[in-house]
Amino acid sequence: MSDSDTGAISGIILAGGRASRFGSDKLTAAFDDVPLLDRAVAAVAAGCSEVIVVLAPDDDRELPVAAVPVRRVFDPAPHRGPLVGLLAGLEAAREPMVLVAGGDMPTLSRDVLAALTRALTAAEAWADAAVLVQRGVAQPLPAVFRNGAATQAARRVIADGERSLVALLRALPTRELAEGEWRGLDPDAATLRDIDRPEDLPESSRT
């Protein structure tokens, strides 16, 4: 995505998790000299009119600066799962579509994110979400949603006791991009990379 692609879409970065497997605040960990959260915000901001960072209730960290406004939203309670955090972001988003990614996803391809957005736009009325498929499995992040439909579905699914993004996707008609539709833009599937443990960082970032 380029600055000219920025349109009526809000970006949501989910950044309220425990990071228990990492052992410390992984969002500040450097990936090729840039903090993880900064990298995710920059990639999402390239195609959005705003970026909302969803944080744990007690997280007062300074947010990255981007070419569009970046603002914080808090989870209603600590560590209740990504779906609850997403709902907080959806309720705060100003645009009719939202692009969602994790704060621990440092190598998001802007071209792939743009392809997701175009796919949902082209689907018009029949789909309310768009995701990537890898090895036959739909991946929950990154994803693009129609805000109104996703907000209503998230409320219903949470009321039923669910907390996962997969549960939300099951509740929505979803446009799944087969690997042949996006791997040419990202041959190494770097867009799907996330950082769970220190050893997931490049060796140069661990020294």
N, C-alpha and C positions, 0 to 999 in steps of 0.2 A: 504494500500500500504506500502511496505517497500522499503528500499534503493535499493534493488535488482530489484525493479520494474521500477526504473527511466529509461526512454528511450526517444524516439524521440517524445516528446510531450512538448509543452510550457504551462505553467500555466498563466492565466490572472485573476487578482483580480480587480473587478470593485469597485473603491473607490472614485469616484468623485461626489457623490450625495450631495444634500443640507443638509440632516439630519434635515430638518425643524421640523419633529415631535419629534425628540429627544431633541432639544433645545440647543445642544452644539455639540462639536466634538465627535461623538459617537465612532469613530474608536479608540480613546484613552481610552474609557471606559473599565474598568476591568471586565472580565467575569471569575469568579474563579481565581482572582489575575493576569490574563493575558489579555493584551489589545486585543480587538476584532480583529484588523488587524493582530496582531502577530499570533493569533490562526488560522485565515484563511490562512495566508501565510504558516505556518508550515504544515497544512494539505495538501495543494496543492503541496508544494515543495517535499513532500514525494514520489510523483510519476512523477515528471517532471524534465527536464534538466535545466529549468530556470523558474523564476516567474517574470511576468511583472505586476506592480501595476499601474493602470490607475487612475490618480489624476486630480482634478480640476486645471486649469492653474496656480493659485496663491498658490498652496499647496506645500510648500518646506519641509514638515515633514521628519524626519529621518525614513528610511525604516527598517523593521525588518531584522535581519540576519537569514539566513537559510542555509541548507546543500548544496544548489545550488545557483547560482547567482540570486540576486534580483535587478531588475532595475525599474526605473520609466518611465512612458510615460504620457504625459499630454493630457487631452481633448483639442480639437482645440478651443473650446469656453466654457465658464462656463455653466454647468447645462443644456446641450442640450439633456439629456436622456441617458439611459444605452446603447442603440444601437450605438450611436455616440462614446461613450467611448469604447465599444467593438471593433468597427472598428479601432480605434487608436491602441488598443492592438493587433489586428490581423495583422495590417500592420507592427508592430514592431516585431512580433513573428518569431522565427528562425526555428521552427519545423513544420512538415507537419500536425500535429494535435494539437489542443489546448483544454485545460481543463479550464473552466470558472466558477468562483464563485464570490459571493459578499464579500466585506470586512467586512460586518456585519453578516457573517454566522459563528458563533463560534464553532459549534459542528458538523462539516463536518466529516462523517465517511470515513476514508481512504479506507476501504474495499468497500464501495459503490462507491466511486470515481473510484477505480480500476475496478469495475464491469461495470461502464459506459464506460470506455475506452476500455475494452475487447469487449463490445457489439458493439461499432462502428467499431472496428478493424475486428470483425467477420462478420459484415454486408458487408464488402468489397465495391463493387462498387455501391450498390443500395441505400445506406444512406450516408448523409453528416453531420448528427447530431445525438446525442443520449441524451435523457432526461429521467427523472423519472416520473412515473404517480402515483398520489395520489388521491384516491377517484374518479377515472375516469378522472382526469384532468392532462394534461401534464404540468409539472412545468418547468419554463424557466431557473431556476438555482438550482443546478449546471447543467452544460451541457458540452458535448464534441463535437467539430466541426472538420471537415476537413478544414484546413486553407484556401486553395485556393478557394474552392467553397463558404465557408462562407464569405470570404472577398468580392468576386464578388457580392454575393447576398445582403450583407449588403449595399454596395454602391448603388445598384439598389433600395432597399427598402427605404433607406434614401432619395434618389433623388425623390421618390414618396411621400415624406412627412411623412413617418413613423419614430417613435423614440423608439418603444418598441421591446424587445427581442422576444415577441410572434409573432410579424410581421415577424421577421427573420425566426423563426421556421416554419411559414406557407409557407415561400418561399423555404424551403429546404426539401428534402426527409429525414424523421426523424425516427430513431429507438427508439420506446417508450418502456421503461422497465416497465412492469406491476408490481404492488405491490408484487405479489408473487415471482418476480425475485430478489427483493432487500430487502424486509422487514425482511427477515431472518437474514440479515447482520446488520440491524438497526431497531430493533423492535419498538422503540419509534419514528421513523422518525426524529431523531435529525438532520440528514443531511439537512433537509429542514428548519430548524429553522433560522430565522433572527431576528435582533433586530431593531425595529422601534422606540420604546419609552423607557424611563428609566425603566418603570414597566415591560418590557420584560426581563430585567436582573434578574438573581437569587436574591432572597432577600438578601443573604449574600454579594452580590456585590453592593447592594444599601445602605449599612450601613457604 
